[in-house]
Amino acid sequence: MSYHIKARKAKKLNTKFIFVSGGVISSVGKGVTTASLAALLESRGYSVAPVKCDMYLNVDAGTIRPQEHGEVFVTKDGVETDQDLGNYERFINADLSSSNYITNGQVYQTIIQKERNFEYDGEDVEIVPHVPEEIIRRLEKAAVERRADFVIAEIGGTVGEYQNVLYMEANRIMKYRDNRDVIHVHVGYLPTPPSVGEMKSKPVQTSVRILNGSGIQPDFLICRAEKPIDDRRKETLAWVTSVPVQNIIAAPNVDSIYRVPMNFEQQHLTDKILEKFGMKSRKNDFQEWKNLIGRISRITESKKVVDIAVVGKYYETGAYKLADVYISVVEAIKHGSWANNVKANLHWISSIDVEKHGAKKVLEKFDGIVVPGGFGSRGTEGMISTIQYARENNVPYLGLCYGMQMATIEFARNVAGLKLANTTEVDDDTPHPVIHIMPDQEKKLLNREYGATMRLGGWDCVITRGTITEKCYLDSKIIGKTGKAKINERHRHRYEFNNEYREKLEAGGLVISGTTPDGKLVEIVELKNHPFFVGSQFHPEFQSRPLSPHPLFAGFVKAVVKLKK
């Protein structure tokens, strides 16, 4: 086909490509596997571009319900992505961008626009080859943007799903063209049914055969299970799947996802991948990660524990509670606790339960409280009651985005005397809209412009000297003691602090501890004479890393530990 020939006229990259697929059940660990491979290859001196390939026709994750999809992770350049990008960033300690995220919606949108622009020179535009070729183009773009030696493409969903067939086809085409430059890693689950008491390999056998039906033979099997896979099952899988037994890697459950790279390293997975590509290590520097694992182990053994309540509104999914909707918050609290040599026991509290049973009854046993982001009216009174309890009882409090807005409302009602204060997101008719919609956002909502229209991505903020917030950033050495205390944090919101109430709230004791450089938008609020009470309009959790905890989370846990002592 003429298009097939033209597509390869571009200069050939030296980048190697690793595709990661999942077996017959979701949430088996593809994202952590991808992040771990990226960290391991970078430790050997190579640059890596991890890419998440999502199946849905949404252009991005921004318009999907959290209970449906999990957390929406925002990159520094303002793209609303899948939560796996958060793990990628945390594992390789780097900022990623729009090129590290692909959806079917993006792919089809681009192809249709190209067709309208007559960029296919009058050819029929077909599902194959044009969709796989657009996927390949985007993977190569990710390689160019990060100057990557390796692109690791995580294919969302499970094998055999209609939605991801074209990503498998992109994998097959690339393997056909550049055999030595493409490998496939398959992550499968081996259950141990309690009624049987024996690990079963049939699910992995089945998923590999489905992969074979797509024209793909995996090079490595990552075997997720409660315990390490034994030699007998390895031999069975090798015989059935034609994957060499030495390339079958045990991935048992661990107490922390940050142990996964070490587990892979102990089985020489990095060496085997490099050997498969005919490459050698440029260095072998994994010491920082080893130190992190050592610290986690010592903290776990010491049994120094703090109990943190995360009071949110998106936990319920049927009969289950889903912490994945706040996964970056969860990880950031862990990072902050390790920086303070304690373990954080996290407790998922629905703000609806606070409304039903009262804040004191639900929250009195916890050492610290976090209220994360959210949208809409459901559960907001429970959040406000939670914040009032934390303020009045000197419980360390950290509010994130909606948690900052709810803290402003609580202060306005119960300290500044504005009894019916609210956000116009919840009550259009409130007489005291201390939180209101940003002017440009109001126009967008009237025109039903929802997708990718919020205040998104990294924005500068100037911290007020002499505040709790300043001390957190000083302790983390992100700002200096002199000059303008400027930081850059990631946002995702439509509503903001209403400056018409700024003077009255400050007079009542609310501290404005961070604003935009022009001073027009309030970014951080806090309270004096409290162990720790800080609310940020931005999402600090998106920039917290295990090797560099975010200052606000580290400061929050430090206050919790100090108060508990």
LOGU-969810 format. One record per residue (C-alpha): x, y, z; residue in one letter. Coordinates in nm, 3 decimals. Example, Ala and Ser with C-alpha at 12.3 -4.5 7.8 and 13.67 -1.06 7.14 Angstrom:
% LOGU-969810
{{1.230; -0.450; 0.780}; A}
{{1.367; -0.106; 0.714}; S}
//
This chain:
% LOGU-969810
{{0.000; 0.000; 0.000}; M}
{{0.136; 0.343; -0.090}; S}
{{0.055; 0.494; 0.250}; Y}
{{0.247; 0.219; 0.424}; H}
{{0.560; 0.308; 0.224}; I}
{{0.523; 0.684; 0.274}; K}
{{0.478; 0.645; 0.648}; A}
{{0.831; 0.510; 0.681}; R}
{{1.012; 0.779; 0.485}; K}
{{1.082; 0.973; 0.804}; A}
{{1.430; 0.931; 0.953}; K}
{{1.446; 0.609; 1.154}; K}
{{1.478; 0.654; 1.529}; L}
{{1.732; 0.468; 1.738}; N}
{{1.471; 0.436; 2.011}; T}
{{1.372; 0.091; 2.138}; K}
{{1.004; 0.025; 2.209}; F}
{{0.857; -0.188; 2.487}; I}
{{0.483; -0.262; 2.485}; F}
{{0.317; -0.364; 2.813}; V}
{{-0.019; -0.542; 2.807}; S}
{{-0.241; -0.692; 3.075}; G}
{{-0.410; -1.029; 3.115}; G}
{{-0.772; -1.120; 3.159}; V}
{{-0.846; -0.892; 3.455}; I}
{{-0.782; -0.518; 3.493}; S}
{{-0.588; -0.342; 3.771}; S}
{{-0.331; -0.620; 3.765}; V}
{{-0.030; -0.387; 3.781}; G}
{{0.055; -0.278; 3.428}; K}
{{0.105; 0.082; 3.536}; G}
{{0.342; -0.003; 3.820}; V}
{{0.524; -0.248; 3.593}; T}
{{0.568; 0.025; 3.331}; T}
{{0.683; 0.277; 3.592}; A}
{{0.925; 0.023; 3.740}; S}
{{1.077; -0.062; 3.402}; L}
{{1.122; 0.310; 3.336}; A}
{{1.298; 0.361; 3.671}; A}
{{1.522; 0.058; 3.618}; L}
{{1.628; 0.156; 3.266}; L}
{{1.700; 0.511; 3.379}; E}
{{1.915; 0.371; 3.660}; S}
{{2.124; 0.207; 3.386}; R}
{{2.190; 0.540; 3.216}; G}
{{1.915; 0.544; 2.953}; Y}
{{1.645; 0.805; 2.894}; S}
{{1.290; 0.671; 2.896}; V}
{{0.949; 0.795; 2.777}; A}
{{0.664; 0.601; 2.941}; P}
{{0.335; 0.641; 2.751}; V}
{{-0.016; 0.547; 2.863}; K}
{{-0.246; 0.431; 2.582}; C}
{{-0.611; 0.456; 2.688}; D}
{{-0.894; 0.290; 2.499}; M}
{{-1.186; 0.525; 2.539}; Y}
{{-1.302; 0.779; 2.281}; L}
{{-1.275; 1.063; 2.532}; N}
{{-1.003; 1.300; 2.418}; V}
{{-0.873; 1.311; 2.775}; D}
{{-0.972; 1.191; 3.121}; A}
{{-1.111; 1.525; 3.235}; G}
{{-1.480; 1.459; 3.169}; T}
{{-1.493; 1.107; 3.315}; I}
{{-1.643; 1.040; 3.661}; R}
{{-1.370; 0.956; 3.919}; P}
{{-1.563; 0.646; 4.029}; Q}
{{-1.556; 0.528; 3.668}; E}
{{-1.194; 0.597; 3.586}; H}
{{-1.006; 0.675; 3.906}; G}
{{-0.800; 0.986; 3.964}; E}
{{-0.751; 1.244; 3.692}; V}
{{-0.380; 1.327; 3.697}; F}
{{-0.280; 1.669; 3.560}; V}
{{0.056; 1.720; 3.388}; T}
{{0.257; 2.040; 3.414}; K}
{{0.151; 2.141; 3.062}; D}
{{-0.214; 2.110; 3.165}; G}
{{-0.335; 1.778; 3.022}; V}
{{-0.591; 1.576; 3.220}; E}
{{-0.463; 1.221; 3.206}; T}
{{-0.493; 0.872; 3.346}; D}
{{-0.368; 0.811; 3.700}; Q}
{{-0.087; 0.589; 3.570}; D}
{{0.103; 0.900; 3.458}; L}
{{0.125; 0.992; 3.824}; G}
{{0.307; 0.666; 3.895}; N}
{{0.536; 0.722; 3.598}; Y}
{{0.633; 1.066; 3.729}; E}
{{0.680; 0.941; 4.084}; R}
{{0.901; 0.650; 3.979}; F}
{{1.130; 0.841; 3.741}; I}
{{1.114; 1.171; 3.936}; N}
{{1.041; 1.372; 3.621}; A}
{{0.766; 1.588; 3.471}; D}
{{0.581; 1.430; 3.178}; L}
{{0.360; 1.598; 2.919}; S}
{{0.081; 1.553; 2.666}; S}
{{0.308; 1.337; 2.447}; S}
{{0.308; 1.072; 2.721}; N}
{{-0.066; 1.018; 2.697}; Y}
{{-0.268; 0.875; 2.407}; I}
{{-0.640; 0.803; 2.382}; T}
{{-0.851; 0.663; 2.101}; N}
{{-1.032; 0.997; 2.106}; G}
{{-0.711; 1.185; 2.028}; Q}
{{-0.617; 0.938; 1.754}; V}
{{-0.953; 0.949; 1.575}; Y}
{{-0.981; 1.326; 1.616}; Q}
{{-0.644; 1.374; 1.446}; T}
{{-0.720; 1.132; 1.163}; I}
{{-1.055; 1.296; 1.087}; I}
{{-0.896; 1.642; 1.091}; Q}
{{-0.621; 1.523; 0.855}; K}
{{-0.882; 1.381; 0.621}; E}
{{-1.068; 1.713; 0.622}; R}
{{-0.738; 1.888; 0.541}; N}
{{-0.677; 1.654; 0.244}; F}
{{-0.357; 1.523; 0.408}; E}
{{-0.421; 1.169; 0.282}; Y}
{{-0.401; 1.282; -0.082}; D}
{{-0.740; 1.139; -0.177}; G}
{{-0.683; 0.789; -0.037}; E}
{{-0.954; 0.594; 0.141}; D}
{{-0.903; 0.659; 0.511}; V}
{{-0.935; 0.323; 0.685}; E}
{{-0.917; 0.181; 1.035}; I}
{{-0.611; -0.017; 0.924}; V}
{{-0.352; 0.108; 0.845}; P}
{{-0.433; 0.467; 0.939}; H}
{{-0.523; 0.422; 1.306}; V}
{{-0.218; 0.206; 1.393}; P}
{{0.003; 0.443; 1.194}; E}
{{-0.126; 0.742; 1.394}; E}
{{-0.056; 0.550; 1.717}; I}
{{0.297; 0.477; 1.595}; I}
{{0.346; 0.843; 1.502}; R}
{{0.248; 0.949; 1.853}; R}
{{0.480; 0.696; 2.017}; L}
{{0.766; 0.820; 1.799}; E}
{{0.675; 1.180; 1.890}; K}
{{0.709; 1.088; 2.259}; A}
{{1.053; 0.946; 2.184}; A}
{{1.162; 1.266; 2.008}; V}
{{1.026; 1.501; 2.277}; E}
{{1.207; 1.322; 2.560}; R}
{{1.506; 1.221; 2.344}; R}
{{1.428; 0.874; 2.469}; A}
{{1.639; 0.564; 2.429}; D}
{{1.329; 0.366; 2.527}; F}
{{0.956; 0.423; 2.488}; V}
{{0.747; 0.203; 2.717}; I}
{{0.387; 0.195; 2.593}; A}
{{0.132; 0.068; 2.844}; E}
{{-0.176; -0.060; 2.663}; I}
{{-0.483; 0.004; 2.877}; G}
{{-0.748; -0.258; 2.945}; G}
{{-0.708; -0.631; 2.899}; T}
{{-0.619; -0.853; 2.606}; V}
{{-0.908; -0.953; 2.383}; G}
{{-1.096; -0.628; 2.427}; E}
{{-1.220; -0.481; 2.101}; Y}
{{-1.105; -0.133; 2.207}; Q}
{{-0.732; -0.208; 2.225}; N}
{{-0.696; -0.428; 1.915}; V}
{{-0.552; -0.137; 1.716}; L}
{{-0.280; -0.074; 1.974}; Y}
{{-0.187; -0.440; 1.944}; M}
{{-0.183; -0.394; 1.568}; E}
{{0.054; -0.097; 1.608}; A}
{{0.276; -0.325; 1.815}; N}
{{0.262; -0.595; 1.547}; R}
{{0.343; -0.352; 1.264}; I}
{{0.640; -0.207; 1.451}; M}
{{0.770; -0.555; 1.531}; K}
{{0.734; -0.655; 1.165}; Y}
{{0.927; -0.350; 1.047}; R}
{{1.195; -0.329; 1.315}; D}
{{1.221; -0.669; 1.476}; N}
{{1.520; -0.590; 1.698}; R}
{{1.371; -0.263; 1.821}; D}
{{1.043; -0.389; 1.972}; V}
{{0.962; -0.629; 2.256}; I}
{{0.641; -0.711; 2.443}; H}
{{0.594; -0.754; 2.819}; V}
{{0.273; -0.922; 2.931}; H}
{{0.140; -0.884; 3.287}; V}
{{-0.093; -1.164; 3.397}; G}
{{-0.254; -1.274; 3.721}; Y}
{{-0.226; -1.622; 3.871}; L}
{{-0.502; -1.669; 4.130}; P}
{{-0.489; -1.908; 4.423}; T}
{{-0.854; -2.001; 4.488}; P}
{{-0.906; -2.060; 4.863}; P}
{{-1.114; -2.370; 4.795}; S}
{{-0.825; -2.524; 4.599}; V}
{{-0.516; -2.383; 4.769}; G}
{{-0.307; -2.407; 4.452}; E}
{{-0.182; -2.130; 4.222}; M}
{{-0.349; -2.153; 3.881}; K}
{{-0.171; -2.054; 3.560}; S}
{{-0.466; -2.098; 3.320}; K}
{{-0.562; -1.726; 3.314}; P}
{{-0.211; -1.636; 3.192}; V}
{{-0.207; -1.924; 2.943}; Q}
{{-0.536; -1.796; 2.804}; T}
{{-0.433; -1.430; 2.782}; S}
{{-0.109; -1.521; 2.601}; V}
{{-0.303; -1.725; 2.346}; R}
{{-0.533; -1.428; 2.290}; I}
{{-0.221; -1.216; 2.235}; L}
{{-0.095; -1.472; 1.987}; N}
{{-0.423; -1.433; 1.800}; G}
{{-0.334; -1.064; 1.754}; S}
{{-0.004; -1.164; 1.599}; G}
{{0.200; -1.095; 1.912}; I}
{{0.433; -1.330; 2.098}; Q}
{{0.533; -1.184; 2.436}; P}
{{0.902; -1.176; 2.522}; D}
{{0.850; -1.156; 2.899}; F}
{{0.574; -1.261; 3.139}; L}
{{0.525; -1.069; 3.463}; I}
{{0.337; -1.308; 3.691}; C}
{{0.124; -1.124; 3.946}; R}
{{0.008; -1.336; 4.236}; A}
{{-0.028; -1.338; 4.613}; E}
{{0.301; -1.524; 4.641}; K}
{{0.603; -1.574; 4.409}; P}
{{0.535; -1.813; 4.121}; I}
{{0.707; -2.150; 4.173}; D}
{{0.926; -2.342; 3.927}; D}
{{0.653; -2.590; 3.839}; R}
{{0.418; -2.319; 3.716}; R}
{{0.703; -2.140; 3.540}; K}
{{0.782; -2.456; 3.347}; E}
{{0.415; -2.503; 3.256}; T}
{{0.388; -2.145; 3.131}; L}
{{0.711; -2.173; 2.934}; A}
{{0.589; -2.491; 2.764}; W}
{{0.241; -2.351; 2.684}; V}
{{0.334; -1.991; 2.592}; T}
{{0.680; -2.037; 2.436}; S}
{{0.822; -1.771; 2.668}; V}
{{1.164; -1.890; 2.794}; P}
{{1.148; -1.988; 3.160}; V}
{{1.419; -1.735; 3.249}; Q}
{{1.194; -1.458; 3.112}; N}
{{0.906; -1.549; 3.341}; I}
{{0.925; -1.298; 3.627}; I}
{{0.761; -1.336; 3.967}; A}
{{0.566; -1.031; 4.085}; A}
{{0.409; -1.122; 4.420}; P}
{{0.206; -0.883; 4.632}; N}
{{0.423; -0.638; 4.828}; V}
{{0.346; -0.389; 5.104}; D}
{{0.461; -0.095; 4.892}; S}
{{0.462; -0.043; 4.515}; I}
{{0.808; 0.109; 4.551}; Y}
{{0.946; -0.239; 4.622}; R}
{{0.849; -0.359; 4.274}; V}
{{1.159; -0.225; 4.091}; P}
{{1.382; -0.393; 4.350}; M}
{{1.196; -0.721; 4.302}; N}
{{1.252; -0.699; 3.925}; F}
{{1.617; -0.607; 3.976}; E}
{{1.673; -0.913; 4.196}; Q}
{{1.550; -1.128; 3.904}; Q}
{{1.783; -0.944; 3.661}; H}
{{1.492; -0.821; 3.449}; L}
{{1.677; -0.506; 3.340}; T}
{{1.978; -0.707; 3.224}; D}
{{1.752; -0.946; 3.033}; K}
{{1.572; -0.660; 2.856}; I}
{{1.898; -0.494; 2.758}; L}
{{2.034; -0.827; 2.637}; E}
{{1.720; -0.877; 2.428}; K}
{{1.797; -0.547; 2.254}; F}
{{2.168; -0.624; 2.225}; G}
{{2.254; -0.339; 2.465}; M}
{{2.465; -0.298; 2.779}; K}
{{2.431; -0.087; 3.091}; S}
{{2.584; 0.259; 3.073}; R}
{{2.592; 0.271; 3.452}; K}
{{2.424; 0.097; 3.746}; N}
{{2.302; 0.354; 3.993}; D}
{{2.006; 0.237; 4.198}; F}
{{2.136; 0.345; 4.538}; Q}
{{1.880; 0.618; 4.606}; E}
{{1.599; 0.371; 4.548}; W}
{{1.767; 0.111; 4.771}; K}
{{1.798; 0.374; 5.043}; N}
{{1.426; 0.452; 5.008}; L}
{{1.331; 0.085; 5.044}; I}
{{1.560; 0.055; 5.345}; G}
{{1.394; 0.355; 5.508}; R}
{{1.042; 0.216; 5.442}; I}
{{1.146; -0.116; 5.600}; S}
{{1.295; 0.050; 5.909}; R}
{{0.987; 0.269; 5.956}; I}
{{0.756; -0.033; 5.921}; T}
{{0.958; -0.228; 6.178}; E}
{{0.970; 0.063; 6.423}; S}
{{0.589; 0.068; 6.441}; K}
{{0.578; 0.449; 6.467}; K}
{{0.234; 0.522; 6.327}; V}
{{0.005; 0.817; 6.270}; V}
{{-0.359; 0.783; 6.170}; D}
{{-0.473; 1.014; 5.890}; I}
{{-0.833; 1.056; 5.780}; A}
{{-0.884; 1.138; 5.410}; V}
{{-1.235; 1.283; 5.397}; V}
{{-1.360; 1.272; 5.037}; G}
{{-1.675; 1.230; 4.832}; K}
{{-1.587; 0.985; 4.554}; Y}
{{-1.517; 0.662; 4.739}; Y}
{{-1.839; 0.471; 4.685}; E}
{{-1.864; 0.245; 4.379}; T}
{{-2.148; 0.003; 4.440}; G}
{{-2.077; -0.193; 4.756}; A}
{{-1.707; -0.101; 4.753}; Y}
{{-1.486; 0.195; 4.844}; K}
{{-1.233; 0.301; 4.582}; L}
{{-0.922; 0.482; 4.711}; A}
{{-0.786; 0.505; 4.356}; D}
{{-0.982; 0.827; 4.303}; V}
{{-0.726; 0.996; 4.530}; Y}
{{-0.419; 0.787; 4.451}; I}
{{-0.179; 1.084; 4.425}; S}
{{-0.301; 1.210; 4.764}; V}
{{-0.247; 0.865; 4.913}; V}
{{0.107; 0.845; 4.778}; E}
{{0.191; 1.203; 4.879}; A}
{{0.085; 1.133; 5.240}; I}
{{0.311; 0.827; 5.238}; K}
{{0.601; 1.033; 5.102}; H}
{{0.546; 1.293; 5.375}; G}
{{0.530; 1.026; 5.646}; S}
{{0.853; 0.859; 5.533}; W}
{{1.025; 1.199; 5.539}; A}
{{0.924; 1.216; 5.906}; N}
{{1.021; 0.855; 5.987}; N}
{{0.667; 0.736; 6.061}; V}
{{0.415; 0.517; 5.887}; K}
{{0.082; 0.673; 5.793}; A}
{{-0.224; 0.456; 5.840}; N}
{{-0.478; 0.601; 5.597}; L}
{{-0.851; 0.586; 5.662}; H}
{{-1.104; 0.653; 5.384}; W}
{{-1.387; 0.860; 5.526}; I}
{{-1.688; 0.955; 5.318}; S}
{{-1.803; 1.312; 5.380}; S}
{{-2.158; 1.173; 5.357}; I}
{{-2.086; 0.967; 5.671}; D}
{{-1.974; 1.283; 5.850}; V}
{{-2.305; 1.445; 5.757}; E}
{{-2.499; 1.144; 5.886}; K}
{{-2.314; 1.074; 6.212}; H}
{{-2.142; 1.401; 6.306}; G}
{{-1.778; 1.502; 6.279}; A}
{{-1.674; 1.425; 6.638}; K}
{{-1.804; 1.070; 6.630}; K}
{{-1.644; 0.992; 6.293}; V}
{{-1.314; 1.178; 6.333}; L}
{{-1.212; 1.189; 6.699}; E}
{{-0.964; 0.898; 6.676}; K}
{{-0.751; 1.049; 6.397}; F}
{{-0.423; 1.239; 6.431}; D}
{{-0.461; 1.446; 6.112}; G}
{{-0.720; 1.525; 5.847}; I}
{{-0.693; 1.579; 5.471}; V}
{{-0.980; 1.700; 5.251}; V}
{{-0.892; 1.646; 4.883}; P}
{{-1.033; 1.788; 4.560}; G}
{{-1.383; 1.748; 4.423}; G}
{{-1.675; 1.904; 4.239}; F}
{{-2.045; 1.960; 4.302}; G}
{{-2.270; 1.986; 4.607}; S}
{{-2.287; 1.626; 4.732}; R}
{{-2.109; 1.582; 5.065}; G}
{{-1.992; 1.942; 5.098}; T}
{{-2.162; 2.001; 5.434}; E}
{{-1.978; 1.697; 5.566}; G}
{{-1.650; 1.849; 5.446}; M}
{{-1.733; 2.180; 5.615}; I}
{{-1.817; 2.002; 5.942}; S}
{{-1.489; 1.809; 5.913}; T}
{{-1.293; 2.131; 5.874}; I}
{{-1.473; 2.297; 6.165}; Q}
{{-1.384; 1.998; 6.383}; Y}
{{-1.016; 2.020; 6.278}; A}
{{-1.003; 2.396; 6.340}; R}
{{-1.174; 2.391; 6.680}; E}
{{-0.990; 2.084; 6.811}; N}
{{-0.639; 2.173; 6.688}; N}
{{-0.621; 1.870; 6.460}; V}
{{-0.362; 1.924; 6.180}; P}
{{-0.548; 1.993; 5.857}; Y}
{{-0.447; 2.001; 5.490}; L}
{{-0.704; 2.108; 5.230}; G}
{{-0.644; 2.046; 4.860}; L}
{{-0.832; 2.253; 4.599}; C}
{{-1.192; 2.188; 4.708}; Y}
{{-1.051; 2.136; 5.058}; G}
{{-0.915; 2.492; 5.047}; M}
{{-1.247; 2.630; 4.921}; Q}
{{-1.445; 2.444; 5.189}; M}
{{-1.202; 2.575; 5.456}; A}
{{-1.268; 2.930; 5.336}; T}
{{-1.643; 2.873; 5.358}; I}
{{-1.616; 2.720; 5.706}; E}
{{-1.409; 3.015; 5.831}; F}
{{-1.649; 3.266; 5.675}; A}
{{-1.952; 3.102; 5.840}; R}
{{-1.817; 3.019; 6.183}; N}
{{-1.548; 3.281; 6.248}; V}
{{-1.624; 3.583; 6.027}; A}
{{-1.999; 3.571; 6.097}; G}
{{-2.112; 3.522; 5.735}; L}
{{-2.360; 3.251; 5.831}; K}
{{-2.488; 3.162; 5.484}; L}
{{-2.148; 3.181; 5.309}; A}
{{-2.099; 2.926; 5.033}; N}
{{-1.957; 2.866; 4.689}; T}
{{-2.169; 2.949; 4.386}; T}
{{-2.085; 2.602; 4.260}; E}
{{-2.318; 2.472; 4.533}; V}
{{-2.557; 2.766; 4.587}; D}
{{-2.606; 3.028; 4.315}; D}
{{-2.818; 3.237; 4.551}; D}
{{-2.584; 3.248; 4.850}; T}
{{-2.572; 3.602; 4.997}; P}
{{-2.199; 3.554; 5.066}; H}
{{-2.027; 3.388; 4.768}; P}
{{-1.682; 3.368; 4.929}; V}
{{-1.591; 3.120; 4.652}; I}
{{-1.716; 3.207; 4.304}; H}
{{-1.659; 3.106; 3.943}; I}
{{-1.363; 3.253; 3.757}; M}
{{-1.493; 3.508; 3.500}; P}
{{-1.353; 3.328; 3.195}; D}
{{-1.493; 2.996; 3.323}; Q}
{{-1.848; 3.132; 3.344}; E}
{{-1.852; 3.202; 2.971}; K}
{{-1.717; 2.854; 2.895}; K}
{{-1.986; 2.681; 3.101}; L}
{{-2.260; 2.883; 2.935}; L}
{{-2.130; 2.753; 2.600}; N}
{{-2.099; 2.397; 2.740}; R}
{{-1.722; 2.406; 2.690}; E}
{{-1.626; 2.147; 2.950}; Y}
{{-1.335; 1.946; 2.809}; G}
{{-0.986; 2.083; 2.889}; A}
{{-1.122; 2.428; 2.977}; T}
{{-1.050; 2.455; 3.350}; M}
{{-0.751; 2.636; 3.494}; R}
{{-0.507; 2.354; 3.431}; L}
{{-0.138; 2.275; 3.467}; G}
{{0.151; 2.457; 3.629}; G}
{{0.100; 2.817; 3.747}; W}
{{0.332; 3.042; 3.946}; D}
{{0.250; 3.137; 4.304}; C}
{{0.427; 3.375; 4.544}; V}
{{0.438; 3.269; 4.909}; I}
{{0.387; 3.520; 5.189}; T}
{{0.690; 3.540; 5.417}; R}
{{0.651; 3.444; 5.782}; G}
{{0.378; 3.186; 5.723}; T}
{{0.350; 2.814; 5.795}; I}
{{0.352; 2.760; 5.419}; T}
{{0.681; 2.948; 5.382}; E}
{{0.841; 2.729; 5.649}; K}
{{0.733; 2.411; 5.466}; C}
{{0.892; 2.527; 5.140}; Y}
{{1.203; 2.656; 5.320}; L}
{{1.250; 2.320; 5.493}; D}
{{1.233; 2.148; 5.153}; S}
{{1.483; 2.399; 5.007}; K}
{{1.247; 2.483; 4.719}; I}
{{1.265; 2.855; 4.804}; I}
{{1.538; 3.063; 4.963}; G}
{{1.522; 3.281; 5.272}; K}
{{1.552; 3.603; 5.073}; T}
{{1.402; 3.739; 4.753}; G}
{{1.064; 3.652; 4.604}; K}
{{0.939; 3.313; 4.732}; A}
{{0.802; 3.188; 4.400}; K}
{{0.681; 2.833; 4.341}; I}
{{0.503; 2.659; 4.054}; N}
{{0.217; 2.418; 4.125}; E}
{{-0.046; 2.233; 3.924}; R}
{{-0.412; 2.336; 3.912}; H}
{{-0.748; 2.190; 3.812}; R}
{{-1.043; 2.414; 3.902}; H}
{{-1.309; 2.656; 3.776}; R}
{{-1.389; 2.838; 4.100}; Y}
{{-1.172; 3.066; 4.313}; E}
{{-1.150; 3.274; 4.628}; F}
{{-1.371; 3.584; 4.596}; N}
{{-1.152; 3.890; 4.655}; N}
{{-1.454; 4.098; 4.760}; E}
{{-1.440; 3.909; 5.090}; Y}
{{-1.064; 3.909; 5.128}; R}
{{-1.041; 4.210; 5.362}; E}
{{-1.318; 4.089; 5.592}; K}
{{-1.181; 3.733; 5.615}; L}
{{-0.827; 3.856; 5.679}; E}
{{-0.960; 4.087; 5.951}; A}
{{-1.118; 3.781; 6.110}; G}
{{-0.782; 3.599; 6.119}; G}
{{-0.761; 3.411; 5.790}; L}
{{-0.405; 3.432; 5.654}; V}
{{-0.351; 3.464; 5.279}; I}
{{-0.019; 3.282; 5.250}; S}
{{0.009; 3.256; 4.871}; G}
{{-0.117; 3.444; 4.566}; T}
{{-0.052; 3.465; 4.194}; T}
{{0.247; 3.691; 4.115}; P}
{{0.012; 3.981; 4.038}; D}
{{-0.161; 3.932; 4.374}; G}
{{-0.505; 3.893; 4.215}; K}
{{-0.579; 3.525; 4.283}; L}
{{-0.558; 3.370; 4.629}; V}
{{-0.373; 3.039; 4.606}; E}
{{-0.309; 2.941; 4.971}; I}
{{-0.486; 3.014; 5.300}; V}
{{-0.390; 2.918; 5.653}; E}
{{-0.461; 2.993; 6.019}; L}
{{-0.243; 3.132; 6.295}; K}
{{-0.232; 2.973; 6.640}; N}
{{-0.304; 2.627; 6.505}; H}
{{-0.064; 2.329; 6.488}; P}
{{-0.112; 2.313; 6.109}; F}
{{-0.405; 2.443; 5.908}; F}
{{-0.328; 2.503; 5.539}; V}
{{-0.545; 2.496; 5.228}; G}
{{-0.406; 2.522; 4.873}; S}
{{-0.607; 2.603; 4.561}; Q}
{{-0.357; 2.393; 4.365}; F}
{{-0.297; 2.017; 4.388}; H}
{{0.039; 1.966; 4.563}; P}
{{-0.006; 1.589; 4.547}; E}
{{0.067; 1.591; 4.172}; F}
{{0.427; 1.696; 4.232}; Q}
{{0.511; 1.479; 4.532}; S}
{{0.768; 1.204; 4.474}; R}
{{0.898; 0.927; 4.703}; P}
{{1.252; 1.066; 4.669}; L}
{{1.136; 1.429; 4.708}; S}
{{0.817; 1.461; 4.917}; P}
{{0.604; 1.769; 4.861}; H}
{{0.671; 2.041; 5.121}; P}
{{0.307; 2.075; 5.229}; L}
{{0.264; 1.702; 5.289}; F}
{{0.598; 1.678; 5.469}; A}
{{0.505; 1.980; 5.684}; G}
{{0.157; 1.842; 5.754}; F}
{{0.289; 1.505; 5.875}; V}
{{0.563; 1.679; 6.075}; K}
{{0.291; 1.872; 6.261}; A}
{{0.092; 1.551; 6.316}; V}
{{0.395; 1.374; 6.463}; V}
{{0.485; 1.669; 6.686}; K}
{{0.132; 1.697; 6.823}; L}
{{0.103; 1.322; 6.882}; K}
{{0.425; 1.325; 7.085}; K}
//
